[in-house]
Amino acid sequence: MSLRTRLTLALLGLPLAAWALYEALTRWPLPQLLAWLGQGHAPSPEMALAIVAALVAGCAVWLAQALLAPLARTARALHGAVLSYRDGDYSHGIAHEGAPRELAELLRLHGELGDALRVQRQQLAQRELLLDTLVQHTPVAMLLLNDAGQIAHANLAARHLLLGGRKLAGVRLADVQATLPPVLAQALGQTEDQLISVPGAPGEEAERYHVWQRRLPLGGQPHRLVLLRRMTRELARQEVAAWKRAIRVISHELNNSLAPISSMTHSGAELARRGELERVADVLARIGERTRHLHGFLEGYARFAKLPQPRVQPLAWADLVASLGAHATFRLAGPLPEAAVRCDAAQLEQALLNLLRNAHEAGGAAEAVQLAVAADGADWRVQVSDAGPGMSEAVLAQALLPFYSTKRSGTGLGLALVREIVEAHGGRVALANRREGGLAVTLWLPR
């Protein structure tokens, strides 16, 4: 029987029972029974009402307790089941036999919910175990930082790279940064994607890393995910491929120039033999044009391959910026430092001009190209930024390689030459996509 039917019968039965009891006390059979026994008169209507009211009140209390008992038992059972769910125990079952129809259906559905949650929890635990295994054994170093700057999670690669294999969970990032090379420590303290070069031991090649960072909410709290991918081998492989590509380009250009020169030389000799000297001058002019083109082509590669050691001298930033302004348009972000930079003026100007030209060719507004110079600890930080589309991760990882270019007619020497010049000065270069859009190329030079 359903709970509604029980309640309906109780509400209808109580008035009928009260009326029947009142009639029994005042009309029949109690008055007749008392008269037959000679025990006096029947109770007055007022007394009969009082007796009926007392008995009905008692019955109402009893009925209320009887009707609410299944609800109370169900509420206690559901309360215990919810507490078990909160503690992660989904095996708590509730028997529903003998319960009212509505409560029995509710308890049955609750049992099915517990079974579904238990299965989902098992599947989730298996997926978490698989994911943790993949994360722990990936060669990419992974760090998860909470908003307080503490490391919430670190895989094996991150532990070996940053703290010699010791656990990093719960350690403050600032404490880890204090033990790292300055380049790597500075990259972890920023929030942009970067390609950095970490100097190795004397006689060893520098290690290059691609630093990828993203903000994400986790458990309702902001976190930062940092991935450090070792790019040294990949870049070395790409560098070999770039050299092969450069050799093919040079061979193609030499053949395109030498074949016409050889043909025109033969034609000039034939014209001279025939005595048509007026046409020989035209042939020689075309030979000279092809020769100058070939010379200019090879000179660009030669400048990169034979970059001289920088002759470092003090140079005022204002003089350098004024010289750059005569060749490129840009906006100066912030005041210039008064102290001078020690550099090879011609080489540093060439590096910055390359960056400014690239910024203008990026496709953003010309007035958005800006140059910023500031002191950064023991270094000068020089940044050229634009408002173009930025770089994809694949391009960002290879942009500093010689002969790598995404332009149809590019030589791939611009950024590679910048890197060579900056590293020859004892500095470093980092590329990063800006949050507001565009690319920022940052140079650090010793002060």
TISE-178419 format. One line per 2 residues: for each residue z negated, x negated, y negated of N, C-alpha, C. Coordinates in steps of 0.2 Angstrom, whole numbers, plus 5000, padded with zeros to 4 digits. Layout:
<pts>
Z/X/Y/Z/X/Y/Z/X/Y | ...
</pts>
This chain:
<pts>
5000/4996/5006/5000/5000/5000/5000/4996/4994 | 5004/4998/4989/5004/4994/4983/4998/4995/4978
4997/4990/4974/4992/4990/4969/4993/4996/4964 | 4999/4998/4962/5000/5004/4958/4998/5010/4962
5000/5011/4968/4998/5017/4972/4990/5017/4972 | 4987/5012/4974/4979/5012/4974/4976/5014/4967
4979/5012/4962/4976/5013/4955/4977/5021/4954 | 4983/5023/4955/4985/5030/4954/4981/5035/4958
4980/5033/4964/4975/5038/4968/4968/5037/4966 | 4966/5032/4963/4959/5031/4961/4958/5035/4954
4963/5035/4950/4963/5038/4944/4963/5046/4945 | 4967/5048/4950/4968/5055/4951/4962/5058/4955
4959/5053/4960/4954/5056/4964/4947/5056/4961 | 4945/5052/4956/4939/5052/4952/4938/5059/4949
4943/5062/4945/4941/5068/4941/4941/5074/4946 | 4945/5074/4952/4944/5079/4957/4937/5079/4960
4935/5072/4962/4929/5072/4965/4923/5074/4961 | 4924/5072/4954/4918/5075/4949/4918/5082/4949
4924/5085/4948/4925/5093/4948/4922/5096/4954 | 4924/5093/4960/4921/5096/4966/4914/5095/4967
4911/5090/4965/4904/5089/4965/4900/5093/4960 | 4903/5094/4954/4900/5099/4949/4900/5106/4952
4905/5108/4955/4906/5115/4958/4901/5116/4964 | 4900/5110/4968/4895/5110/4974/4888/5111/4971
4886/5108/4966/4880/5108/4963/4878/5115/4960 | 4883/5118/4957/4882/5124/4952/4884/5130/4956
4889/5130/4960/4891/5137/4962/4891/5137/4970 | 4894/5132/4974/4894/5133/4981/4895/5126/4984
4891/5124/4989/4886/5128/4993/4879/5126/4991 | 4877/5122/4986/4870/5120/4985/4866/5126/4983
4868/5130/4978/4864/5136/4977/4862/5141/4983 | 4867/5142/4987/4866/5147/4992/4862/5143/4997
4863/5137/4998/4859/5133/5003/4851/5133/5001 | 4850/5132/4995/4843/5132/4992/4840/5139/4993
4844/5144/4991/4841/5151/4992/4840/5153/4999 | 4844/5151/5003/4842/5152/5010/4836/5149/5013
4835/5142/5010/4829/5139/5013/4823/5141/5009 | 4824/5144/5003/4818/5146/4999/4815/5140/4996
4820/5136/4993/4817/5130/4990/4818/5130/4982 | 4819/5135/4980/4820/5136/4972/4827/5137/4970
4828/5136/4964/4834/5137/4961/4839/5131/4961 | 4845/5132/4960/4850/5126/4959/4849/5123/4953
4851/5117/4952/4851/5113/4946/4854/5116/4940 | 4852/5116/4934/4855/5118/4928/4862/5115/4927
4866/5118/4923/4873/5114/4922/4872/5107/4919 | 4867/5107/4914/4866/5100/4911/4864/5095/4916
4859/5097/4921/4857/5092/4926/4863/5091/4930 | 4867/5096/4932/4872/5094/4937/4877/5089/4934
4878/5090/4927/4883/5086/4924/4880/5079/4924 | 4873/5078/4923/4870/5071/4923/4871/5068/4930
4870/5072/4935/4870/5070/4942/4878/5068/4943 | 4882/5072/4941/4890/5070/4942/4892/5064/4939
4889/5063/4932/4891/5057/4928/4888/5051/4931 | 4882/5051/4934/4879/5045/4937/4883/5043/4943
4884/5048/4947/4888/5047/4954/4895/5044/4952 | 4899/5048/4947/4906/5045/4946/4906/5038/4943
4901/5037/4939/4900/5030/4936/4899/5025/4941 | 4895/5027/4946/4894/5022/4952/4900/5021/4956
4904/5027/4957/4910/5026/4961/4915/5022/4957 | 4916/5023/4950/4921/5020/4946/4920/5012/4947
4913/5010/4946/4912/5003/4947/4914/5000/4953 | 4912/5004/4959/4914/5002/4965/4922/5001/4966
4925/5006/4964/4932/5007/4964/4936/5001/4960 | 4933/5000/4954/4936/4994/4950/4935/4988/4954
4929/4986/4957/4928/4980/4960/4933/4980/4966 | 4933/4985/4970/4938/4985/4976/4945/4984/4974
4947/4987/4968/4954/4986/4966/4955/4979/4963 | 4951/4976/4960/4951/4970/4956/4950/4964/4961
4947/4965/4967/4946/4960/4971/4952/4956/4973 | 4957/4959/4975/4964/4956/4977/4966/4952/4971
4966/4954/4965/4968/4951/4959/4964/4944/4958 | 4957/4945/4959/4953/4939/4958/4954/4934/4963
4955/4936/4970/4956/4931/4975/4963/4928/4974 | 4968/4932/4972/4975/4928/4970/4974/4924/4964
4970/4926/4959/4970/4921/4953/4966/4915/4955 | 4961/4915/4959/4957/4909/4962/4962/4905/4966
4966/4908/4970/4970/4904/4974/4976/4901/4970 | 4979/4904/4966/4984/4901/4961/4981/4896/4957
4975/4897/4955/4972/4891/4950/4971/4885/4955 | 4969/4886/4961/4968/4880/4965/4975/4876/4967
4980/4881/4968/4987/4878/4969/4989/4874/4963 | 4988/4877/4957/4991/4874/4951/4987/4867/4950
4981/4867/4951/4977/4861/4950/4980/4855/4955 | 4982/4858/4961/4985/4853/4966/4991/4851/4964
4996/4855/4961/5002/4853/4959/5001/4848/4953 | 4996/4849/4949/4995/4844/4943/4993/4837/4946
4990/4837/4952/4988/4831/4955/4994/4828/4959 | 4999/4831/4959/5005/4829/4963/5005/4831/4971
5000/4836/4973/5000/4838/4979/5003/4845/4980 | 5009/4845/4983/5013/4851/4984/5012/4854/4991
5007/4852/4994/5006/4855/5001/5001/4861/5001 | 4999/4863/4996/4994/4868/4995/4997/4875/4997
4995/4878/5002/4998/4885/5004/4993/4891/5003 | 4996/4897/5001/4992/4902/5000/4994/4908/5005
4989/4911/5009/4991/4916/5014/4991/4922/5010 | 4996/4926/5011/4997/4933/5008/4997/4939/5012
4995/4938/5019/4994/4944/5023/4988/4948/5021 | 4989/4955/5021/4984/4959/5019/4983/4960/5011
4987/4957/5007/4987/4957/5000/4991/4963/4998 | 4990/4966/4992/4994/4972/4990/5001/4969/4989
5006/4974/4989/5013/4972/4990/5015/4968/4984 | 5013/4969/4978/5016/4965/4972/5013/4958/4973
5006/4958/4974/5003/4951/4975/5006/4947/4981 | 5007/4951/4986/5010/4947/4992/5017/4944/4991
5021/4948/4987/5028/4945/4985/5027/4939/4980 | 5022/4940/4976/5021/4934/4971/5018/4928/4975
5014/4929/4980/5011/4923/4984/5017/4920/4988 | 5021/4924/4991/5027/4922/4995/5031/4918/4991
5033/4920/4985/5038/4916/4980/5034/4910/4978 | 5028/4910/4977/5024/4904/4975/5024/4899/4981
5024/4901/4987/5024/4896/4993/5031/4893/4993 | 5036/4897/4992/5043/4894/4992/5044/4889/4986
5041/4891/4980/5041/4886/4975/5038/4879/4977 | 5032/4880/4980/5029/4874/4982/5033/4870/4987
5036/4873/4992/5041/4870/4996/5046/4866/4993 | 5049/4870/4988/5055/4867/4984/5053/4861/4980
5047/4861/4977/5044/4856/4973/5043/4850/4977 | 5040/4851/4983/5039/4846/4988/5045/4842/4990
5050/4846/4992/5057/4843/4993/5060/4839/4988 | 5059/4841/4982/5062/4838/4976/5058/4832/4974
5051/4832/4975/5047/4826/4974/5049/4821/4979 | 5050/4822/4985/5052/4817/4990/5059/4814/4988
5064/4818/4986/5070/4816/4984/5070/4811/4978 | 5066/4814/4973/5065/4810/4967/5061/4803/4969
5057/4803/4973/5053/4797/4975/5058/4792/4979 | 5063/4795/4983/5068/4790/4986/5073/4788/4981
5075/4792/4976/5079/4789/4971/5076/4784/4967 | 5070/4785/4965/5066/4780/4961/5065/4774/4965
5064/4774/4971/5064/4768/4975/5070/4764/4975 | 5076/4768/4976/5082/4765/4976/5084/4762/4969
5082/4766/4964/5084/4763/4957/5080/4757/4955 | 5073/4757/4957/5069/4751/4956/5071/4745/4960
5074/4746/4966/5077/4741/4970/5083/4738/4966 | 5087/4742/4964/5093/4740/4960/5091/4736/4954
5086/4739/4950/5084/4736/4944/5081/4729/4945 | 5077/4729/4950/5073/4722/4951/5078/4717/4954
5083/4718/4957/5088/4713/4960/5094/4712/4956 | 5095/4716/4950/5101/4714/4946/5100/4708/4943
5105/4704/4942/5105/4698/4938/5104/4698/4931 | 5105/4704/4928/5104/4706/4921/5096/4707/4920
5094/4703/4915/5087/4703/4913/5086/4710/4909 | 5081/4714/4911/5080/4720/4908/5072/4721/4906
5071/4723/4900/5065/4724/4897/5064/4731/4894 | 5059/4734/4895/5057/4741/4892/5051/4740/4888
5052/4741/4881/5047/4740/4876/5044/4747/4874 | 5038/4748/4873/5035/4754/4870/5035/4753/4862
5033/4758/4859/5033/4758/4852/5028/4753/4849 | 5023/4751/4853/5018/4747/4850/5020/4739/4851
5026/4738/4854/5028/4731/4855/5026/4728/4861 | 5023/4732/4866/5021/4730/4873/5027/4731/4878
5027/4727/4883/5032/4727/4888/5030/4732/4893 | 5033/4738/4894/5031/4743/4899/5034/4741/4906
5040/4738/4906/5043/4737/4912/5048/4731/4911 | 5048/4726/4916/5052/4720/4916/5054/4719/4924
5061/4718/4925/5063/4716/4931/5062/4709/4933 | 5064/4707/4939/5063/4700/4941/5067/4695/4937
5073/4697/4935/5077/4692/4931/5074/4691/4924 | 5071/4696/4921/5067/4695/4915/5061/4691/4916
5057/4692/4921/5051/4688/4922/5053/4681/4923 | 5058/4679/4927/5060/4672/4928/5063/4669/4921
5067/4673/4917/5070/4670/4911/5064/4669/4906 | 5060/4674/4905/5055/4674/4899/5048/4671/4901
5046/4672/4907/5039/4669/4908/5038/4666/4915 | 5043/4663/4917/5043/4659/4923/5041/4662/4929
5043/4669/4930/5041/4673/4935/5035/4677/4935 | 5031/4676/4930/5024/4679/4930/5026/4687/4927
5021/4691/4929/5022/4698/4927/5022/4699/4919 | 5026/4703/4917/5026/4705/4910/5024/4711/4908
5023/4716/4912/5020/4723/4911/5014/4722/4907 | 5013/4725/4901/5007/4726/4897/5006/4720/4892
5011/4715/4893/5011/4709/4888/5014/4711/4882 | 5011/4708/4876/5015/4710/4870/5021/4705/4869
5026/4708/4867/5032/4705/4866/5031/4699/4861 | 5027/4699/4856/5026/4694/4851/5023/4688/4855
5019/4689/4860/5016/4683/4864/5021/4680/4868 | 5026/4684/4871/5032/4681/4875/5036/4677/4870
5038/4680/4864/5042/4676/4859/5040/4669/4857 | 5033/4669/4857/5030/4662/4855/5032/4657/4860
5034/4658/4866/5035/4653/4871/5042/4652/4872 | 5047/4656/4869/5054/4655/4870/5057/4651/4865
5063/4649/4866/5067/4645/4861/5068/4650/4855 | 5069/4647/4849/5069/4651/4843/5075/4656/4843
5081/4654/4845/5086/4658/4845/5085/4665/4849 | 5083/4664/4855/5081/4669/4860/5076/4674/4857
5070/4670/4854/5065/4674/4852/5067/4679/4846 | 5071/4676/4842/5074/4679/4836/5078/4685/4838
5082/4684/4843/5087/4690/4845/5083/4695/4848 | 5077/4694/4852/5073/4699/4855/5069/4703/4849
5068/4700/4843/5065/4703/4838/5069/4708/4834 | 5076/4707/4835/5080/4712/4831/5082/4718/4836
5086/4722/4833/5088/4728/4836/5096/4729/4837 | 5099/4724/4835/5107/4724/4836/5109/4721/4842
5115/4723/4845/5118/4719/4850/5121/4712/4847 | 5120/4707/4851/5122/4700/4849/5124/4696/4855
5128/4691/4853/5130/4686/4857/5127/4680/4855 | 5123/4677/4858/5119/4671/4856/5120/4665/4861
5118/4659/4858/5119/4653/4862/5112/4649/4861 | 5109/4648/4867/5103/4645/4868/5103/4638/4870
5101/4633/4865/5102/4626/4867/5099/4624/4873 | 5102/4620/4877/5099/4618/4884/5096/4611/4883
5093/4608/4888/5090/4602/4888/5095/4596/4886 | 5093/4591/4884/5098/4585/4882/5103/4584/4887
5109/4584/4886/5114/4583/4891/5116/4589/4895 | 5113/4595/4893/5115/4601/4897/5119/4605/4892
5123/4609/4895/5127/4614/4891/5122/4620/4889 | 5124/4623/4883/5120/4628/4880/5121/4634/4884
5116/4639/4885/5117/4645/4889/5119/4650/4884 | 5123/4654/4885/5125/4660/4881/5123/4667/4884
5121/4671/4880/5118/4677/4882/5121/4683/4878 | 5122/4689/4881/5124/4695/4877/5118/4699/4877
5115/4700/4871/5109/4704/4871/5111/4711/4869 | 5109/4716/4873/5111/4723/4872/5104/4727/4871
5104/4731/4866/5098/4735/4864/5099/4742/4862 | 5095/4746/4865/5096/4754/4863/5089/4757/4862
5088/4762/4858/5082/4766/4857/5083/4772/4862 | 5077/4774/4865/5078/4780/4870/5071/4782/4870
5070/4789/4871/5063/4792/4872/5062/4792/4879 | 5055/4791/4881/5053/4791/4888/5046/4794/4888
5045/4799/4891/5039/4802/4892/5036/4805/4885 | 5041/4807/4881/5040/4809/4874/5038/4804/4869
5039/4798/4871/5037/4792/4866/5043/4788/4865 | 5044/4785/4859/5050/4781/4858/5049/4774/4862
5055/4772/4865/5055/4765/4868/5061/4761/4867 | 5061/4755/4868/5067/4751/4867/5069/4747/4873
5075/4748/4875/5078/4745/4881/5082/4739/4879 | 5080/4733/4882/5084/4727/4880/5087/4724/4887
5093/4722/4887/5097/4719/4892/5099/4712/4890 | 5098/4707/4894/5100/4700/4892/5105/4698/4898
5111/4698/4897/5116/4696/4902/5118/4689/4901 | 5117/4685/4906/5119/4678/4905/5127/4677/4905
5130/4675/4900/5137/4675/4899/5140/4668/4900 | 5136/4663/4902/5139/4656/4902/5145/4655/4907
5144/4657/4913/5149/4657/4918/5155/4661/4916 | 5154/4667/4914/5159/4671/4912/5163/4669/4907
5159/4666/4902/5163/4663/4896/5167/4657/4898 | 5164/4653/4902/5168/4647/4905/5174/4649/4908
5174/4654/4912/5180/4657/4916/5185/4659/4911 | 5182/4663/4906/5187/4666/4901/5190/4660/4896
5186/4655/4895/5188/4649/4891/5194/4646/4895 | 5193/4645/4902/5199/4642/4905/5205/4646/4905
5204/4653/4906/5209/4657/4905/5212/4657/4898 | 5208/4656/4893/5211/4656/4886/5215/4649/4885
5213/4644/4888/5216/4638/4888/5223/4638/4891 | 5223/4642/4897/5230/4643/4900/5234/4647/4896
5231/4652/4893/5235/4657/4889/5238/4653/4883 | 5234/4648/4880/5236/4644/4874/5242/4639/4876
5241/4637/4882/5246/4632/4885/5253/4636/4885 | 5252/4642/4888/5258/4646/4889/5261/4648/4882
5257/4650/4877/5259/4651/4870/5263/4645/4867 | 5259/4639/4868/5262/4633/4865/5269/4631/4868
5269/4632/4875/5275/4631/4878/5281/4635/4876 | 5279/4642/4875/5284/4647/4873/5287/4645/4866
5282/4643/4862/5284/4642/4855/5288/4636/4854 | 5286/4630/4858/5290/4624/4858/5297/4626/4861
5298/4629/4866/5304/4631/4869/5309/4635/4864 | 5305/4640/4861/5309/4644/4856/5311/4640/4850
5308/4634/4848/5310/4630/4843/5314/4624/4845 | 5313/4621/4851/5317/4615/4853/5324/4617/4855
5324/4623/4858/5331/4625/4861/5336/4626/4855 | 5334/4630/4850/5339/4631/4844/5340/4624/4840
5335/4620/4840/5336/4613/4837/5341/4609/4841 | 5340/4609/4847/5345/4605/4852/5352/4608/4851
5352/4615/4851/5359/4618/4850/5362/4616/4843 | 5358/4617/4838/5360/4615/4831/5362/4608/4830
5358/4603/4833/5360/4596/4833/5367/4595/4836 | 5368/4598/4842/5375/4597/4845/5380/4600/4841
5379/4606/4837/5384/4609/4833/5385/4604/4827 | 5380/4601/4824/5380/4597/4818/5384/4591/4820
5383/4588/4826/5387/4582/4828/5394/4584/4829 | 5396/4590/4832/5403/4592/4833/5406/4593/4826
5402/4596/4821/5405/4597/4815/5407/4590/4811 | 5402/4586/4812/5403/4579/4809/5409/4576/4812
5410/4576/4818/5416/4573/4822/5422/4576/4819 | 5422/4583/4818/5428/4586/4815/5429/4585/4808
5424/4582/4804/5425/4581/4797/5423/4586/4793 | 5420/4592/4796/5418/4598/4792/5411/4596/4789
5411/4592/4784/5404/4589/4782/5400/4595/4778 | 5404/4599/4775/5401/4604/4771/5397/4609/4775
5398/4610/4781/5394/4615/4786/5389/4611/4789 | 5389/4604/4789/5384/4600/4792/5377/4601/4788
5378/4602/4781/5371/4603/4777/5368/4609/4779 | 5372/4614/4780/5369/4621/4782/5365/4620/4789
5368/4617/4794/5365/4616/4800/5359/4612/4799 | 5359/4606/4795/5353/4602/4794/5347/4606/4791
5349/4611/4786/5344/4615/4783/5341/4619/4788 | 5344/4622/4793/5341/4627/4798/5337/4623/4803
5339/4617/4804/5335/4612/4808/5329/4611/4805 | 5329/4609/4799/5323/4608/4795/5318/4614/4795
5321/4620/4794/5317/4626/4794/5313/4627/4800 | 5317/4626/4806/5314/4627/4812/5308/4621/4814
5310/4615/4811/5305/4610/4812/5299/4611/4808 | 5299/4614/4802/5293/4616/4798/5289/4621/4801
5293/4626/4804/5289/4631/4807/5285/4629/4813 | 5288/4624/4817/5285/4621/4823/5279/4617/4821
5280/4613/4815/5275/4609/4812/5269/4613/4810 | 5270/4619/4807/5265/4623/4805/5261/4626/4810
5265/4628/4816/5262/4631/4822/5257/4626/4825 | 5260/4620/4826/5255/4615/4829/5250/4612/4825
5251/4613/4819/5245/4610/4814/5239/4615/4815 | 5240/4621/4815/5234/4626/4816/5230/4624/4822
5234/4623/4828/5230/4621/4834/5227/4614/4833 | 5230/4609/4830/5228/4603/4829/5221/4603/4825
5221/4607/4820/5215/4607/4815/5209/4609/4820 | 5210/4614/4824/5205/4616/4828/5203/4611/4833
5208/4608/4836/5206/4603/4842/5203/4596/4839 | 5205/4595/4832/5203/4588/4829/5198/4590/4823
5194/4594/4824/5189/4596/4818/5185/4590/4817 | 5185/4587/4811/5181/4581/4810/5174/4582/4809
5169/4577/4810/5162/4578/4809/5161/4580/4802 | 5157/4585/4801/5155/4587/4794/5152/4582/4790
5154/4581/4784/5151/4576/4779/5146/4580/4774 | 5140/4580/4776/5135/4585/4773/5133/4582/4766
5133/4587/4762/5131/4585/4755/5128/4592/4752 | 5123/4591/4747/5121/4597/4744/5126/4601/4740
5126/4608/4741/5131/4612/4738/5127/4618/4735 | 5128/4620/4729/5124/4626/4726/5128/4632/4729
5124/4637/4731/5127/4643/4734/5131/4647/4728 | 5129/4646/4722/5133/4649/4717/5140/4646/4717
5141/4640/4717/5147/4636/4717/5151/4638/4723 | 5148/4639/4729/5152/4641/4735/5155/4648/4735
5150/4652/4732/5152/4659/4732/5158/4660/4726 | 5158/4656/4721/5163/4656/4716/5170/4654/4719
5169/4649/4723/5175/4646/4726/5178/4651/4731 | 5174/4655/4735/5176/4660/4739/5179/4666/4736
5176/4668/4730/5179/4673/4726/5186/4672/4723 | 5188/4666/4723/5195/4664/4720/5200/4666/4726
5198/4666/4732/5203/4667/4738/5202/4674/4741 | 5196/4677/4741/5195/4683/4744/5191/4688/4740
5191/4695/4741/5187/4700/4738/5182/4702/4742 | 5176/4702/4739/5170/4704/4743/5164/4706/4738
5159/4709/4741/5153/4711/4736/5147/4707/4739 | 5144/4705/4734/5138/4700/4735/5132/4705/4736
5129/4705/4742/5123/4709/4743/5116/4705/4741 | 5113/4706/4736/5107/4703/4734/5108/4696/4730
5103/4694/4727/5104/4687/4723/5105/4681/4728 | 5108/4676/4725/5109/4670/4729/5103/4666/4728
5101/4662/4733/5095/4657/4733/5097/4652/4728 | 5092/4649/4724/5093/4644/4719/5093/4637/4723
5090/4636/4729/5090/4630/4732/5098/4629/4735 | 5100/4623/4736/5106/4621/4738/5106/4621/4746
5112/4621/4748/5113/4621/4756/5116/4614/4757 | 5114/4611/4762/5117/4604/4764/5123/4606/4769
5129/4604/4767/5135/4606/4772/5141/4602/4770 | 5146/4603/4774/5153/4600/4772/5156/4606/4768
5157/4605/4762/5159/4611/4757/5166/4614/4760 | 5171/4610/4762/5177/4612/4764/5177/4616/4770
5173/4613/4775/5172/4616/4781/5169/4623/4781 | 5163/4623/4777/5159/4630/4777/5164/4635/4773
5167/4633/4768/5171/4637/4764/5177/4640/4769 | 5180/4636/4773/5185/4638/4778/5182/4643/4783
5176/4642/4785/5173/4646/4790/5172/4653/4787 | 5169/4653/4781/5167/4660/4777/5174/4663/4775
5179/4660/4773/5185/4663/4772/5188/4666/4778 | 5188/4663/4784/5190/4666/4790/5186/4673/4791
5180/4673/4790/5176/4679/4791/5178/4684/4786 | 5179/4682/4780/5180/4687/4775/5187/4690/4776
5192/4686/4779/5199/4689/4780/5198/4693/4786 | 5194/4692/4791/5194/4696/4797/5190/4703/4795
5186/4702/4790/5182/4708/4788/5187/4713/4784 | 5192/4710/4781/5197/4714/4777/5202/4717/4782
5203/4713/4787/5208/4716/4792/5205/4721/4797 | 5198/4722/4797/5195/4726/4802/5197/4733/4801
5199/4735/4795/5202/4742/4794/5197/4746/4790 | 5191/4744/4788/5187/4748/4783/5189/4747/4776
5185/4750/4772/5186/4750/4765/5185/4743/4762 | 5190/4740/4758/5189/4734/4755/5183/4732/4751
5180/4737/4748/5174/4737/4744/5168/4736/4748 | 5169/4738/4755/5163/4738/4759/5162/4731/4762
5167/4726/4761/5166/4719/4764/5160/4716/4759 | 5155/4714/4762/5150/4711/4758/5147/4704/4761
5145/4700/4757/5142/4693/4759/5135/4693/4757 | 5130/4691/4761/5123/4691/4760/5121/4684/4762
5117/4681/4757/5114/4674/4759/5106/4675/4757 | 5102/4672/4762/5095/4673/4761/5092/4667/4766
5086/4665/4764/5082/4661/4768/5079/4664/4774 | 5079/4661/4779/5076/4664/4786/5072/4659/4789
5066/4658/4788/5062/4653/4791/5065/4646/4789 | 5066/4642/4794/5069/4635/4793/5076/4635/4792
5080/4641/4792/5087/4641/4791/5089/4645/4785 | 5095/4644/4784/5099/4649/4779/5102/4654/4783
5102/4660/4781/5105/4666/4785/5111/4668/4781 | 5117/4668/4783/5123/4670/4779/5126/4675/4783
5127/4681/4781/5130/4687/4784/5136/4690/4781 | 5142/4691/4784/5148/4694/4782/5148/4700/4786
5149/4706/4783/5149/4713/4786/5155/4717/4783 | 5157/4721/4787/5162/4726/4785/5161/4733/4788
5165/4738/4786/5164/4745/4788/5169/4747/4793 | 5172/4742/4797/5177/4744/4802/5175/4747/4808
5178/4748/4813/5176/4751/4819/5172/4747/4824 | 5170/4740/4822/5166/4736/4826/5170/4733/4832
5166/4731/4837/5169/4728/4843/5166/4731/4849 | 5170/4732/4854/5168/4735/4861/5164/4729/4864
5160/4731/4869/5156/4725/4872/5160/4720/4875 | 5166/4722/4878/5170/4717/4881/5173/4712/4876
5175/4715/4870/5178/4710/4865/5172/4706/4862 | 5166/4709/4861/5160/4706/4858/5158/4700/4862
5159/4700/4869/5157/4695/4873/5162/4689/4873 | 5168/4690/4871/5173/4685/4871/5176/4683/4864
5174/4686/4859/5177/4685/4852/5176/4678/4850 | 5171/4674/4852/5170/4667/4850/5174/4662/4854
5178/4665/4859/5182/4660/4863/5188/4658/4860 | 5190/4651/4861/5196/4649/4858/5202/4653/4861
5207/4655/4857/5213/4658/4858/5213/4665/4861 | 5206/4668/4860/5206/4675/4862/5207/4679/4856
5211/4684/4856/5213/4688/4850/5215/4695/4853 | 5213/4700/4849/5215/4707/4850/5221/4709/4846
5223/4704/4841/5229/4705/4837/5235/4703/4840 | 5241/4707/4839/5247/4705/4842/5250/4698/4840
5249/4697/4833/5251/4690/4831/5245/4685/4830 | 5239/4687/4832/5234/4682/4831/5234/4676/4836
5231/4671/4833/5231/4664/4837/5224/4664/4841 | 5219/4668/4839/5213/4667/4842/5209/4661/4840
5210/4658/4834/5207/4652/4832/5202/4654/4827 | 5202/4660/4824/5198/4661/4818/5190/4660/4819
5188/4665/4824/5181/4665/4825/5179/4658/4829 | 5183/4656/4833/5182/4650/4837/5181/4644/4832
5185/4644/4827/5184/4638/4822/5177/4639/4818 | 5176/4645/4817/5169/4647/4813/5164/4644/4818
5164/4646/4824/5158/4643/4829/5158/4636/4829 | 5164/4632/4829/5164/4625/4830/5161/4622/4823
5163/4625/4818/5160/4622/4811/5153/4623/4811 | 5150/4629/4812/5143/4631/4812/5139/4626/4817
5141/4626/4823/5138/4622/4828/5138/4615/4826 | 5143/4612/4823/5144/4605/4821/5139/4604/4815
5137/4609/4811/5131/4608/4806/5124/4609/4809 | 5124/4610/4816/5117/4612/4819/5115/4619/4818
5120/4623/4817/5118/4630/4817/5120/4634/4823 | 5121/4641/4822/5123/4645/4827/5126/4652/4824
5129/4655/4828/5133/4661/4826/5131/4667/4830 | 5131/4673/4828/5129/4679/4831/5134/4685/4829
5137/4689/4833/5140/4694/4832/5137/4701/4834 | 5137/4706/4829/5133/4712/4831/5136/4718/4828
5137/4723/4831/5139/4730/4828/5133/4733/4824 | 5135/4735/4818/5130/4738/4814/5129/4745/4816
5123/4748/4815/5121/4755/4816/5125/4759/4812 | 5127/4758/4805/5130/4762/4801/5138/4761/4802
5140/4757/4807/5147/4756/4808/5149/4749/4805 | 5154/4746/4809/5157/4740/4807/5153/4734/4811
5156/4728/4809/5153/4722/4812/5150/4718/4807 | 5145/4714/4809/5141/4709/4805/5141/4703/4809
5144/4698/4806/5144/4691/4808/5139/4687/4805 | 5134/4684/4808/5128/4681/4805/5128/4673/4807
5128/4669/4802/5128/4662/4803/5121/4659/4801 | 5118/4655/4805/5112/4652/4803/5113/4644/4802
5111/4642/4796/5112/4635/4795/5106/4632/4793 | 5104/4625/4796/5098/4622/4794/5097/4621/4786
5091/4622/4784/5089/4622/4777/5088/4614/4775
</pts>
